[in-house]
Amino acid sequence: MYLDFAELQVLNGKPMYINNWSTKLDDFLKISDREVITHRGKVSHEAALENARREYEIYLDRAKELQTIIEVHFLEAQQELKKIEKKVKR
């Protein structure tokens, strides 16, 4: 939604400078009943990366479960092709 606002600014020919972006984003968060963080936070870079990796693994697992029949057949065909290629190389 915020990017929609930014796009409207562009379409209306209103330039947005970095200070404007920061202020407008804070205002947008406030009217959306969101908290505006005024400090660096407590999570280390490494902890954030680990959390992102963990969440990405969860996403990948879910994405695998949601594969369509076509995707399943395609992946099976890829596996079969690899087997055939190995046999041909022998």
PyMOL Python script that loads the backbone (N, CA, C, O; Angstrom):
from pymol import cmd

cmd.read_pdbstr("""\
ATOM      1  N   MET A   1       0.812  -1.186   0.000  1.00  0.00           N
ATOM      2  CA  MET A   1       0.000   0.000   0.000  1.00  0.00           C
ATOM      3  C   MET A   1       0.861   1.257   0.000  1.00  0.00           C
ATOM      4  O   MET A   1       0.524   2.252  -0.643  1.00  0.00           O
ATOM      5  N   TYR A   2       1.979   1.204   0.730  1.00  0.00           N
ATOM      6  CA  TYR A   2       2.842   2.377   0.766  1.00  0.00           C
ATOM      7  C   TYR A   2       3.445   2.647  -0.602  1.00  0.00           C
ATOM      8  O   TYR A   2       3.592   3.799  -1.010  1.00  0.00           O
ATOM      9  N   LEU A   3       3.794   1.574  -1.310  1.00  0.00           N
ATOM     10  CA  LEU A   3       4.355   1.762  -2.645  1.00  0.00           C
ATOM     11  C   LEU A   3       3.310   2.324  -3.603  1.00  0.00           C
ATOM     12  O   LEU A   3       3.652   3.046  -4.540  1.00  0.00           O
ATOM     13  N   ASP A   4       2.047   2.001  -3.374  1.00  0.00           N
ATOM     14  CA  ASP A   4       0.976   2.619  -4.169  1.00  0.00           C
ATOM     15  C   ASP A   4       0.964   4.128  -3.940  1.00  0.00           C
ATOM     16  O   ASP A   4       0.821   4.909  -4.881  1.00  0.00           O
ATOM     17  N   PHE A   5       1.113   4.523  -2.690  1.00  0.00           N
ATOM     18  CA  PHE A   5       1.187   5.947  -2.364  1.00  0.00           C
ATOM     19  C   PHE A   5       2.370   6.587  -3.080  1.00  0.00           C
ATOM     20  O   PHE A   5       2.238   7.659  -3.669  1.00  0.00           O
ATOM     21  N   ALA A   6       3.519   5.931  -3.028  1.00  0.00           N
ATOM     22  CA  ALA A   6       4.716   6.466  -3.672  1.00  0.00           C
ATOM     23  C   ALA A   6       4.511   6.587  -5.181  1.00  0.00           C
ATOM     24  O   ALA A   6       4.940   7.561  -5.800  1.00  0.00           O
ATOM     25  N   GLU A   7       3.854   5.592  -5.760  1.00  0.00           N
ATOM     26  CA  GLU A   7       3.577   5.632  -7.199  1.00  0.00           C
ATOM     27  C   GLU A   7       2.670   6.817  -7.538  1.00  0.00           C
ATOM     28  O   GLU A   7       2.873   7.490  -8.549  1.00  0.00           O
ATOM     29  N   LEU A   8       1.676   7.068  -6.694  1.00  0.00           N
ATOM     30  CA  LEU A   8       0.797   8.221  -6.914  1.00  0.00           C
ATOM     31  C   LEU A   8       1.575   9.530  -6.849  1.00  0.00           C
ATOM     32  O   LEU A   8       1.298  10.461  -7.606  1.00  0.00           O
ATOM     33  N   GLN A   9       2.543   9.599  -5.949  1.00  0.00           N
ATOM     34  CA  GLN A   9       3.382  10.792  -5.862  1.00  0.00           C
ATOM     35  C   GLN A   9       4.104  11.019  -7.186  1.00  0.00           C
ATOM     36  O   GLN A   9       4.172  12.142  -7.684  1.00  0.00           O
ATOM     37  N   VAL A  10       4.638   9.946  -7.744  1.00  0.00           N
ATOM     38  CA  VAL A  10       5.359  10.040  -9.017  1.00  0.00           C
ATOM     39  C   VAL A  10       4.405  10.451 -10.133  1.00  0.00           C
ATOM     40  O   VAL A  10       4.711  11.344 -10.924  1.00  0.00           O
ATOM     41  N   LEU A  11       3.248   9.795 -10.192  1.00  0.00           N
ATOM     42  CA  LEU A  11       2.278  10.104 -11.244  1.00  0.00           C
ATOM     43  C   LEU A  11       1.791  11.551 -11.171  1.00  0.00           C
ATOM     44  O   LEU A  11       1.454  12.151 -12.191  1.00  0.00           O
ATOM     45  N   ASN A  12       1.757  12.104  -9.961  1.00  0.00           N
ATOM     46  CA  ASN A  12       1.345  13.497  -9.781  1.00  0.00           C
ATOM     47  C   ASN A  12       2.506  14.471  -9.946  1.00  0.00           C
ATOM     48  O   ASN A  12       2.339  15.678  -9.769  1.00  0.00           O
ATOM     49  N   GLY A  13       3.682  13.947 -10.285  1.00  0.00           N
ATOM     50  CA  GLY A  13       4.842  14.803 -10.527  1.00  0.00           C
ATOM     51  C   GLY A  13       5.456  15.383  -9.274  1.00  0.00           C
ATOM     52  O   GLY A  13       6.169  16.385  -9.343  1.00  0.00           O
ATOM     53  N   LYS A  14       5.193  14.770  -8.119  1.00  0.00           N
ATOM     54  CA  LYS A  14       5.767  15.259  -6.863  1.00  0.00           C
ATOM     55  C   LYS A  14       7.053  14.495  -6.573  1.00  0.00           C
ATOM     56  O   LYS A  14       7.019  13.282  -6.367  1.00  0.00           O
ATOM     57  N   PRO A  15       8.185  15.192  -6.555  1.00  0.00           N
ATOM     58  CA  PRO A  15       9.433  14.486  -6.235  1.00  0.00           C
ATOM     59  C   PRO A  15       9.444  14.065  -4.767  1.00  0.00           C
ATOM     60  O   PRO A  15       8.946  14.783  -3.900  1.00  0.00           O
ATOM     61  N   MET A  16      10.015  12.901  -4.504  1.00  0.00           N
ATOM     62  CA  MET A  16      10.134  12.412  -3.123  1.00  0.00           C
ATOM     63  C   MET A  16      11.620  12.236  -2.828  1.00  0.00           C
ATOM     64  O   MET A  16      12.294  11.418  -3.453  1.00  0.00           O
ATOM     65  N   TYR A  17      12.112  12.997  -1.886  1.00  0.00           N
ATOM     66  CA  TYR A  17      13.499  12.883  -1.464  1.00  0.00           C
ATOM     67  C   TYR A  17      13.573  11.950  -0.269  1.00  0.00           C
ATOM     68  O   TYR A  17      12.550  11.646   0.345  1.00  0.00           O
ATOM     69  N   ILE A  18      14.772  11.491   0.069  1.00  0.00           N
ATOM     70  CA  ILE A  18      14.931  10.471   1.116  1.00  0.00           C
ATOM     71  C   ILE A  18      14.313  10.925   2.438  1.00  0.00           C
ATOM     72  O   ILE A  18      13.700  10.117   3.136  1.00  0.00           O
ATOM     73  N   ASN A  19      14.461  12.189   2.792  1.00  0.00           N
ATOM     74  CA  ASN A  19      13.846  12.674   4.038  1.00  0.00           C
ATOM     75  C   ASN A  19      12.324  12.592   3.956  1.00  0.00           C
ATOM     76  O   ASN A  19      11.662  12.258   4.939  1.00  0.00           O
ATOM     77  N   ASN A  20      11.771  12.900   2.773  1.00  0.00           N
ATOM     78  CA  ASN A  20      10.321  12.780   2.582  1.00  0.00           C
ATOM     79  C   ASN A  20       9.885  11.334   2.760  1.00  0.00           C
ATOM     80  O   ASN A  20       8.885  11.056   3.422  1.00  0.00           O
ATOM     81  N   TRP A  21      10.643  10.409   2.163  1.00  0.00           N
ATOM     82  CA  TRP A  21      10.299   8.987   2.246  1.00  0.00           C
ATOM     83  C   TRP A  21      10.222   8.546   3.699  1.00  0.00           C
ATOM     84  O   TRP A  21       9.269   7.884   4.111  1.00  0.00           O
ATOM     85  N   SER A  22      11.225   8.917   4.461  1.00  0.00           N
ATOM     86  CA  SER A  22      11.283   8.504   5.863  1.00  0.00           C
ATOM     87  C   SER A  22      10.095   9.064   6.648  1.00  0.00           C
ATOM     88  O   SER A  22       9.436   8.339   7.393  1.00  0.00           O
ATOM     89  N   THR A  23       9.833  10.342   6.475  1.00  0.00           N
ATOM     90  CA  THR A  23       8.728  10.982   7.191  1.00  0.00           C
ATOM     91  C   THR A  23       7.385  10.402   6.763  1.00  0.00           C
ATOM     92  O   THR A  23       6.546  10.079   7.604  1.00  0.00           O
ATOM     93  N   LYS A  24       7.183  10.273   5.457  1.00  0.00           N
ATOM     94  CA  LYS A  24       5.912   9.752   4.945  1.00  0.00           C
ATOM     95  C   LYS A  24       5.695   8.298   5.364  1.00  0.00           C
ATOM     96  O   LYS A  24       4.571   7.893   5.660  1.00  0.00           O
ATOM     97  N   LEU A  25       6.778   7.517   5.387  1.00  0.00           N
ATOM     98  CA  LEU A  25       6.649   6.121   5.817  1.00  0.00           C
ATOM     99  C   LEU A  25       6.253   6.051   7.288  1.00  0.00           C
ATOM    100  O   LEU A  25       5.378   5.271   7.665  1.00  0.00           O
ATOM    101  N   ASP A  26       6.899   6.869   8.117  1.00  0.00           N
ATOM    102  CA  ASP A  26       6.523   6.905   9.535  1.00  0.00           C
ATOM    103  C   ASP A  26       5.049   7.289   9.693  1.00  0.00           C
ATOM    104  O   ASP A  26       4.320   6.674  10.471  1.00  0.00           O
ATOM    105  N   ASP A  27       4.620   8.313   8.944  1.00  0.00           N
ATOM    106  CA  ASP A  27       3.214   8.738   9.004  1.00  0.00           C
ATOM    107  C   ASP A  27       2.283   7.617   8.551  1.00  0.00           C
ATOM    108  O   ASP A  27       1.242   7.377   9.164  1.00  0.00           O
ATOM    109  N   PHE A  28       2.665   6.935   7.477  1.00  0.00           N
ATOM    110  CA  PHE A  28       1.860   5.831   6.955  1.00  0.00           C
ATOM    111  C   PHE A  28       1.723   4.726   7.997  1.00  0.00           C
ATOM    112  O   PHE A  28       0.638   4.178   8.192  1.00  0.00           O
ATOM    113  N   LEU A  29       2.827   4.403   8.661  1.00  0.00           N
ATOM    114  CA  LEU A  29       2.786   3.369   9.697  1.00  0.00           C
ATOM    115  C   LEU A  29       1.887   3.792  10.860  1.00  0.00           C
ATOM    116  O   LEU A  29       1.130   2.983  11.396  1.00  0.00           O
ATOM    117  N   LYS A  30       1.977   5.048  11.239  1.00  0.00           N
ATOM    118  CA  LYS A  30       1.156   5.539  12.352  1.00  0.00           C
ATOM    119  C   LYS A  30      -0.335   5.460  12.032  1.00  0.00           C
ATOM    120  O   LYS A  30      -1.122   5.012  12.866  1.00  0.00           O
ATOM    121  N   ILE A  31      -0.734   5.894  10.823  1.00  0.00           N
ATOM    122  CA  ILE A  31      -2.167   5.849  10.503  1.00  0.00           C
ATOM    123  C   ILE A  31      -2.644   4.422  10.271  1.00  0.00           C
ATOM    124  O   ILE A  31      -3.845   4.155  10.262  1.00  0.00           O
ATOM    125  N   SER A  32      -1.692   3.504  10.084  1.00  0.00           N
ATOM    126  CA  SER A  32      -2.036   2.085   9.933  1.00  0.00           C
ATOM    127  C   SER A  32      -1.987   1.355  11.271  1.00  0.00           C
ATOM    128  O   SER A  32      -2.031   0.126  11.324  1.00  0.00           O
ATOM    129  N   ASP A  33      -1.895   2.133  12.356  1.00  0.00           N
ATOM    130  CA  ASP A  33      -1.816   1.584  13.713  1.00  0.00           C
ATOM    131  C   ASP A  33      -0.635   0.639  13.882  1.00  0.00           C
ATOM    132  O   ASP A  33      -0.742  -0.390  14.549  1.00  0.00           O
ATOM    133  N   ARG A  34       0.486   0.993  13.275  1.00  0.00           N
ATOM    134  CA  ARG A  34       1.720   0.212  13.409  1.00  0.00           C
ATOM    135  C   ARG A  34       2.711   0.990  14.255  1.00  0.00           C
ATOM    136  O   ARG A  34       2.673   2.219  14.321  1.00  0.00           O
ATOM    137  N   GLU A  35       3.594   0.251  14.895  1.00  0.00           N
ATOM    138  CA  GLU A  35       4.617   0.875  15.723  1.00  0.00           C
ATOM    139  C   GLU A  35       5.773   1.347  14.849  1.00  0.00           C
ATOM    140  O   GLU A  35       6.220   0.632  13.953  1.00  0.00           O
ATOM    141  N   VAL A  36       6.250   2.552  15.121  1.00  0.00           N
ATOM    142  CA  VAL A  36       7.426   3.069  14.434  1.00  0.00           C
ATOM    143  C   VAL A  36       8.618   2.841  15.349  1.00  0.00           C
ATOM    144  O   VAL A  36       8.665   3.361  16.464  1.00  0.00           O
ATOM    145  N   ILE A  37       9.568   2.070  14.879  1.00  0.00           N
ATOM    146  CA  ILE A  37      10.742   1.747  15.693  1.00  0.00           C
ATOM    147  C   ILE A  37      11.716   2.917  15.639  1.00  0.00           C
ATOM    148  O   ILE A  37      12.068   3.397  14.561  1.00  0.00           O
ATOM    149  N   THR A  38      12.144   3.366  16.806  1.00  0.00           N
ATOM    150  CA  THR A  38      13.046   4.517  16.882  1.00  0.00           C
ATOM    151  C   THR A  38      14.446   4.123  17.332  1.00  0.00           C
ATOM    152  O   THR A  38      15.288   4.985  17.582  1.00  0.00           O
ATOM    153  N   HIS A  39      14.693   2.825  17.433  1.00  0.00           N
ATOM    154  CA  HIS A  39      16.005   2.352  17.866  1.00  0.00           C
ATOM    155  C   HIS A  39      16.467   1.246  16.924  1.00  0.00           C
ATOM    156  O   HIS A  39      15.726   0.835  16.032  1.00  0.00           O
ATOM    157  N   ARG A  40      17.673   0.773  17.121  1.00  0.00           N
ATOM    158  CA  ARG A  40      18.253  -0.229  16.229  1.00  0.00           C
ATOM    159  C   ARG A  40      17.680  -1.619  16.436  1.00  0.00           C
ATOM    160  O   ARG A  40      17.822  -2.481  15.569  1.00  0.00           O
ATOM    161  N   GLY A  41      17.050  -1.844  17.546  1.00  0.00           N
ATOM    162  CA  GLY A  41      16.511  -3.167  17.817  1.00  0.00           C
ATOM    163  C   GLY A  41      17.479  -4.001  18.635  1.00  0.00           C
ATOM    164  O   GLY A  41      18.562  -3.542  18.997  1.00  0.00           O
ATOM    165  N   LYS A  42      17.074  -5.243  18.924  1.00  0.00           N
ATOM    166  CA  LYS A  42      17.861  -6.098  19.808  1.00  0.00           C
ATOM    167  C   LYS A  42      18.372  -7.352  19.125  1.00  0.00           C
ATOM    168  O   LYS A  42      19.106  -8.127  19.739  1.00  0.00           O
ATOM    169  N   VAL A  43      18.003  -7.573  17.872  1.00  0.00           N
ATOM    170  CA  VAL A  43      18.379  -8.802  17.180  1.00  0.00           C
ATOM    171  C   VAL A  43      19.692  -8.578  16.441  1.00  0.00           C
ATOM    172  O   VAL A  43      19.831  -7.617  15.686  1.00  0.00           O
ATOM    173  N   SER A  44      20.652  -9.468  16.663  1.00  0.00           N
ATOM    174  CA  SER A  44      21.935  -9.342  15.972  1.00  0.00           C
ATOM    175  C   SER A  44      21.778  -9.710  14.504  1.00  0.00           C
ATOM    176  O   SER A  44      20.805 -10.350  14.106  1.00  0.00           O
ATOM    177  N   HIS A  45      22.743  -9.297  13.719  1.00  0.00           N
ATOM    178  CA  HIS A  45      22.732  -9.604  12.282  1.00  0.00           C
ATOM    179  C   HIS A  45      22.709 -11.112  12.067  1.00  0.00           C
ATOM    180  O   HIS A  45      21.951 -11.615  11.239  1.00  0.00           O
ATOM    181  N   GLU A  46      23.539 -11.827  12.813  1.00  0.00           N
ATOM    182  CA  GLU A  46      23.609 -13.285  12.668  1.00  0.00           C
ATOM    183  C   GLU A  46      22.280 -13.942  13.038  1.00  0.00           C
ATOM    184  O   GLU A  46      21.824 -14.859  12.355  1.00  0.00           O
ATOM    185  N   ALA A  47      21.666 -13.472  14.113  1.00  0.00           N
ATOM    186  CA  ALA A  47      20.379 -14.038  14.532  1.00  0.00           C
ATOM    187  C   ALA A  47      19.303 -13.762  13.481  1.00  0.00           C
ATOM    188  O   ALA A  47      18.455 -14.613  13.215  1.00  0.00           O
ATOM    189  N   ALA A  48      19.342 -12.578  12.893  1.00  0.00           N
ATOM    190  CA  ALA A  48      18.366 -12.245  11.850  1.00  0.00           C
ATOM    191  C   ALA A  48      18.566 -13.132  10.629  1.00  0.00           C
ATOM    192  O   ALA A  48      17.596 -13.609  10.039  1.00  0.00           O
ATOM    193  N   LEU A  49      19.828 -13.353  10.247  1.00  0.00           N
ATOM    194  CA  LEU A  49      20.109 -14.229   9.106  1.00  0.00           C
ATOM    195  C   LEU A  49      19.658 -15.655   9.383  1.00  0.00           C
ATOM    196  O   LEU A  49      19.079 -16.306   8.514  1.00  0.00           O
ATOM    197  N   GLU A  50      19.920 -16.137  10.581  1.00  0.00           N
ATOM    198  CA  GLU A  50      19.517 -17.498  10.940  1.00  0.00           C
ATOM    199  C   GLU A  50      17.997 -17.634  10.903  1.00  0.00           C
ATOM    200  O   GLU A  50      17.466 -18.630  10.412  1.00  0.00           O
ATOM    201  N   ASN A  51      17.312 -16.636  11.420  1.00  0.00           N
ATOM    202  CA  ASN A  51      15.852 -16.657  11.384  1.00  0.00           C
ATOM    203  C   ASN A  51      15.350 -16.645   9.939  1.00  0.00           C
ATOM    204  O   ASN A  51      14.412 -17.366   9.600  1.00  0.00           O
ATOM    205  N   ALA A  52      15.968 -15.834   9.095  1.00  0.00           N
ATOM    206  CA  ALA A  52      15.567 -15.773   7.686  1.00  0.00           C
ATOM    207  C   ALA A  52      15.794 -17.115   7.007  1.00  0.00           C
ATOM    208  O   ALA A  52      14.950 -17.563   6.231  1.00  0.00           O
ATOM    209  N   ARG A  53      16.925 -17.764   7.286  1.00  0.00           N
ATOM    210  CA  ARG A  53      17.204 -19.086   6.698  1.00  0.00           C
ATOM    211  C   ARG A  53      16.165 -20.112   7.146  1.00  0.00           C
ATOM    212  O   ARG A  53      15.664 -20.904   6.347  1.00  0.00           O
ATOM    213  N   ARG A  54      15.857 -20.080   8.437  1.00  0.00           N
ATOM    214  CA  ARG A  54      14.881 -21.021   8.992  1.00  0.00           C
ATOM    215  C   ARG A  54      13.504 -20.812   8.341  1.00  0.00           C
ATOM    216  O   ARG A  54      12.841 -21.771   7.947  1.00  0.00           O
ATOM    217  N   GLU A  55      13.095 -19.560   8.238  1.00  0.00           N
ATOM    218  CA  GLU A  55      11.801 -19.256   7.618  1.00  0.00           C
ATOM    219  C   GLU A  55      11.795 -19.634   6.143  1.00  0.00           C
ATOM    220  O   GLU A  55      10.772 -20.074   5.619  1.00  0.00           O
ATOM    221  N   TYR A  56      12.936 -19.466   5.467  1.00  0.00           N
ATOM    222  CA  TYR A  56      13.018 -19.825   4.049  1.00  0.00           C
ATOM    223  C   TYR A  56      12.892 -21.334   3.878  1.00  0.00           C
ATOM    224  O   TYR A  56      12.253 -21.802   2.935  1.00  0.00           O
ATOM    225  N   GLU A  57      13.494 -22.090   4.779  1.00  0.00           N
ATOM    226  CA  GLU A  57      13.367 -23.553   4.727  1.00  0.00           C
ATOM    227  C   GLU A  57      11.904 -23.970   4.916  1.00  0.00           C
ATOM    228  O   GLU A  57      11.417 -24.870   4.233  1.00  0.00           O
ATOM    229  N   ILE A  58      11.220 -23.317   5.834  1.00  0.00           N
ATOM    230  CA  ILE A  58       9.794 -23.599   6.040  1.00  0.00           C
ATOM    231  C   ILE A  58       9.021 -23.286   4.763  1.00  0.00           C
ATOM    232  O   ILE A  58       8.148 -24.049   4.351  1.00  0.00           O
ATOM    233  N   TYR A  59       9.351 -22.153   4.142  1.00  0.00           N
ATOM    234  CA  TYR A  59       8.698 -21.774   2.883  1.00  0.00           C
ATOM    235  C   TYR A  59       8.945 -22.825   1.807  1.00  0.00           C
ATOM    236  O   TYR A  59       8.018 -23.220   1.101  1.00  0.00           O
ATOM    237  N   LEU A  60      10.198 -23.281   1.679  1.00  0.00           N
ATOM    238  CA  LEU A  60      10.517 -24.281   0.659  1.00  0.00           C
ATOM    239  C   LEU A  60       9.752 -25.576   0.896  1.00  0.00           C
ATOM    240  O   LEU A  60       9.245 -26.185  -0.045  1.00  0.00           O
ATOM    241  N   ASP A  61       9.670 -25.994   2.155  1.00  0.00           N
ATOM    242  CA  ASP A  61       8.920 -27.212   2.475  1.00  0.00           C
ATOM    243  C   ASP A  61       7.452 -27.067   2.072  1.00  0.00           C
ATOM    244  O   ASP A  61       6.867 -27.980   1.490  1.00  0.00           O
ATOM    245  N   ARG A  62       6.873 -25.929   2.383  1.00  0.00           N
ATOM    246  CA  ARG A  62       5.467 -25.699   2.023  1.00  0.00           C
ATOM    247  C   ARG A  62       5.295 -25.630   0.507  1.00  0.00           C
ATOM    248  O   ARG A  62       4.314 -26.137  -0.036  1.00  0.00           O
ATOM    249  N   ALA A  63       6.247 -25.004  -0.168  1.00  0.00           N
ATOM    250  CA  ALA A  63       6.153 -24.878  -1.623  1.00  0.00           C
ATOM    251  C   ALA A  63       6.215 -26.253  -2.281  1.00  0.00           C
ATOM    252  O   ALA A  63       5.531 -26.503  -3.274  1.00  0.00           O
ATOM    253  N   LYS A  64       7.038 -27.143  -1.722  1.00  0.00           N
ATOM    254  CA  LYS A  64       7.129 -28.498  -2.271  1.00  0.00           C
ATOM    255  C   LYS A  64       5.796 -29.229  -2.122  1.00  0.00           C
ATOM    256  O   LYS A  64       5.387 -29.980  -3.007  1.00  0.00           O
ATOM    257  N   GLU A  65       5.135 -29.002  -1.009  1.00  0.00           N
ATOM    258  CA  GLU A  65       3.846 -29.651  -0.768  1.00  0.00           C
ATOM    259  C   GLU A  65       2.771 -29.147  -1.727  1.00  0.00           C
ATOM    260  O   GLU A  65       1.801 -29.852  -2.008  1.00  0.00           O
ATOM    261  N   LEU A  66       2.944 -27.940  -2.220  1.00  0.00           N
ATOM    262  CA  LEU A  66       1.927 -27.327  -3.060  1.00  0.00           C
ATOM    263  C   LEU A  66       2.207 -27.472  -4.555  1.00  0.00           C
ATOM    264  O   LEU A  66       1.559 -26.825  -5.377  1.00  0.00           O
ATOM    265  N   GLN A  67       3.166 -28.318  -4.901  1.00  0.00           N
ATOM    266  CA  GLN A  67       3.487 -28.491  -6.312  1.00  0.00           C
ATOM    267  C   GLN A  67       2.296 -29.063  -7.067  1.00  0.00           C
ATOM    268  O   GLN A  67       1.564 -29.918  -6.569  1.00  0.00           O
ATOM    269  N   THR A  68       2.132 -28.571  -8.261  1.00  0.00           N
ATOM    270  CA  THR A  68       1.050 -29.079  -9.094  1.00  0.00           C
ATOM    271  C   THR A  68       1.451 -30.431  -9.673  1.00  0.00           C
ATOM    272  O   THR A  68       2.619 -30.816  -9.628  1.00  0.00           O
ATOM    273  N   ILE A  69       0.488 -31.130 -10.207  1.00  0.00           N
ATOM    274  CA  ILE A  69       0.756 -32.429 -10.834  1.00  0.00           C
ATOM    275  C   ILE A  69       1.752 -32.263 -11.972  1.00  0.00           C
ATOM    276  O   ILE A  69       2.635 -33.101 -12.155  1.00  0.00           O
ATOM    277  N   ILE A  70       1.615 -31.193 -12.731  1.00  0.00           N
ATOM    278  CA  ILE A  70       2.536 -30.951 -13.844  1.00  0.00           C
ATOM    279  C   ILE A  70       3.957 -30.796 -13.327  1.00  0.00           C
ATOM    280  O   ILE A  70       4.893 -31.355 -13.898  1.00  0.00           O
ATOM    281  N   GLU A  71       4.124 -30.033 -12.239  1.00  0.00           N
ATOM    282  CA  GLU A  71       5.458 -29.851 -11.673  1.00  0.00           C
ATOM    283  C   GLU A  71       6.032 -31.178 -11.192  1.00  0.00           C
ATOM    284  O   GLU A  71       7.218 -31.449 -11.381  1.00  0.00           O
ATOM    285  N   VAL A  72       5.202 -31.998 -10.578  1.00  0.00           N
ATOM    286  CA  VAL A  72       5.650 -33.306 -10.102  1.00  0.00           C
ATOM    287  C   VAL A  72       6.115 -34.149 -11.280  1.00  0.00           C
ATOM    288  O   VAL A  72       7.184 -34.756 -11.215  1.00  0.00           O
ATOM    289  N   HIS A  73       5.332 -34.198 -12.359  1.00  0.00           N
ATOM    290  CA  HIS A  73       5.716 -34.968 -13.544  1.00  0.00           C
ATOM    291  C   HIS A  73       6.988 -34.410 -14.171  1.00  0.00           C
ATOM    292  O   HIS A  73       7.842 -35.164 -14.635  1.00  0.00           O
ATOM    293  N   PHE A  74       7.108 -33.089 -14.180  1.00  0.00           N
ATOM    294  CA  PHE A  74       8.307 -32.467 -14.736  1.00  0.00           C
ATOM    295  C   PHE A  74       9.539 -32.867 -13.933  1.00  0.00           C
ATOM    296  O   PHE A  74      10.564 -33.230 -14.509  1.00  0.00           O
ATOM    297  N   LEU A  75       9.446 -32.802 -12.605  1.00  0.00           N
ATOM    298  CA  LEU A  75      10.577 -33.174 -11.754  1.00  0.00           C
ATOM    299  C   LEU A  75      10.917 -34.654 -11.903  1.00  0.00           C
ATOM    300  O   LEU A  75      12.091 -35.026 -11.913  1.00  0.00           O
ATOM    301  N   GLU A  76       9.901 -35.492 -12.017  1.00  0.00           N
ATOM    302  CA  GLU A  76      10.146 -36.923 -12.234  1.00  0.00           C
ATOM    303  C   GLU A  76      10.847 -37.143 -13.571  1.00  0.00           C
ATOM    304  O   GLU A  76      11.753 -37.971 -13.670  1.00  0.00           O
ATOM    305  N   ALA A  77      10.433 -36.409 -14.594  1.00  0.00           N
ATOM    306  CA  ALA A  77      11.069 -36.535 -15.909  1.00  0.00           C
ATOM    307  C   ALA A  77      12.520 -36.077 -15.846  1.00  0.00           C
ATOM    308  O   ALA A  77      13.384 -36.672 -16.491  1.00  0.00           O
ATOM    309  N   GLN A  78      12.795 -35.037 -15.084  1.00  0.00           N
ATOM    310  CA  GLN A  78      14.176 -34.578 -14.916  1.00  0.00           C
ATOM    311  C   GLN A  78      15.027 -35.668 -14.265  1.00  0.00           C
ATOM    312  O   GLN A  78      16.147 -35.932 -14.704  1.00  0.00           O
ATOM    313  N   GLN A  79      14.501 -36.289 -13.233  1.00  0.00           N
ATOM    314  CA  GLN A  79      15.219 -37.365 -12.539  1.00  0.00           C
ATOM    315  C   GLN A  79      15.498 -38.515 -13.506  1.00  0.00           C
ATOM    316  O   GLN A  79      16.603 -39.055 -13.545  1.00  0.00           O
ATOM    317  N   GLU A  80      14.496 -38.874 -14.271  1.00  0.00           N
ATOM    318  CA  GLU A  80      14.628 -39.967 -15.233  1.00  0.00           C
ATOM    319  C   GLU A  80      15.676 -39.623 -16.287  1.00  0.00           C
ATOM    320  O   GLU A  80      16.467 -40.479 -16.684  1.00  0.00           O
ATOM    321  N   LEU A  81      15.682 -38.383 -16.734  1.00  0.00           N
ATOM    322  CA  LEU A  81      16.661 -37.939 -17.721  1.00  0.00           C
ATOM    323  C   LEU A  81      18.078 -38.039 -17.167  1.00  0.00           C
ATOM    324  O   LEU A  81      18.996 -38.447 -17.879  1.00  0.00           O
ATOM    325  N   LYS A  82      18.260 -37.671 -15.908  1.00  0.00           N
ATOM    326  CA  LYS A  82      19.582 -37.779 -15.285  1.00  0.00           C
ATOM    327  C   LYS A  82      20.044 -39.230 -15.242  1.00  0.00           C
ATOM    328  O   LYS A  82      21.214 -39.519 -15.491  1.00  0.00           O
ATOM    329  N   LYS A  83      19.130 -40.141 -14.930  1.00  0.00           N
ATOM    330  CA  LYS A  83      19.470 -41.570 -14.905  1.00  0.00           C
ATOM    331  C   LYS A  83      19.895 -42.043 -16.291  1.00  0.00           C
ATOM    332  O   LYS A  83      20.875 -42.774 -16.431  1.00  0.00           O
ATOM    333  N   ILE A  84      19.157 -41.624 -17.304  1.00  0.00           N
ATOM    334  CA  ILE A  84      19.478 -42.020 -18.679  1.00  0.00           C
ATOM    335  C   ILE A  84      20.839 -41.466 -19.081  1.00  0.00           C
ATOM    336  O   ILE A  84      21.634 -42.165 -19.709  1.00  0.00           O
ATOM    337  N   GLU A  85      21.112 -40.212 -18.721  1.00  0.00           N
ATOM    338  CA  GLU A  85      22.401 -39.599 -19.056  1.00  0.00           C
ATOM    339  C   GLU A  85      23.548 -40.359 -18.406  1.00  0.00           C
ATOM    340  O   GLU A  85      24.597 -40.538 -19.026  1.00  0.00           O
ATOM    341  N   LYS A  86      23.366 -40.809 -17.171  1.00  0.00           N
ATOM    342  CA  LYS A  86      24.408 -41.584 -16.487  1.00  0.00           C
ATOM    343  C   LYS A  86      24.659 -42.901 -17.205  1.00  0.00           C
ATOM    344  O   LYS A  86      25.807 -43.318 -17.355  1.00  0.00           O
ATOM    345  N   LYS A  87      23.589 -43.561 -17.650  1.00  0.00           N
ATOM    346  CA  LYS A  87      23.732 -44.834 -18.365  1.00  0.00           C
ATOM    347  C   LYS A  87      24.466 -44.633 -19.683  1.00  0.00           C
ATOM    348  O   LYS A  87      25.299 -45.458 -20.060  1.00  0.00           O
ATOM    349  N   VAL A  88      24.168 -43.556 -20.380  1.00  0.00           N
ATOM    350  CA  VAL A  88      24.788 -43.286 -21.679  1.00  0.00           C
ATOM    351  C   VAL A  88      26.280 -43.006 -21.508  1.00  0.00           C
ATOM    352  O   VAL A  88      27.080 -43.397 -22.358  1.00  0.00           O
ATOM    353  N   LYS A  89      26.659 -42.343 -20.433  1.00  0.00           N
ATOM    354  CA  LYS A  89      28.065 -42.005 -20.187  1.00  0.00           C
ATOM    355  C   LYS A  89      28.904 -43.230 -19.872  1.00  0.00           C
ATOM    356  O   LYS A  89      30.120 -43.192 -20.062  1.00  0.00           O
ATOM    357  N   ARG A  90      28.305 -44.314 -19.400  1.00  0.00           N
ATOM    358  CA  ARG A  90      29.038 -45.524 -19.055  1.00  0.00           C
ATOM    359  C   ARG A  90      29.465 -46.167 -20.292  1.00  0.00           C
ATOM    360  O   ARG A  90      30.108 -47.216 -20.253  1.00  0.00           O
TER     361      ARG A  90
END
""", "prot")
cmd.dss("prot")
cmd.show_as("cartoon", "prot")
cmd.util.cbc("prot")
cmd.orient("prot")
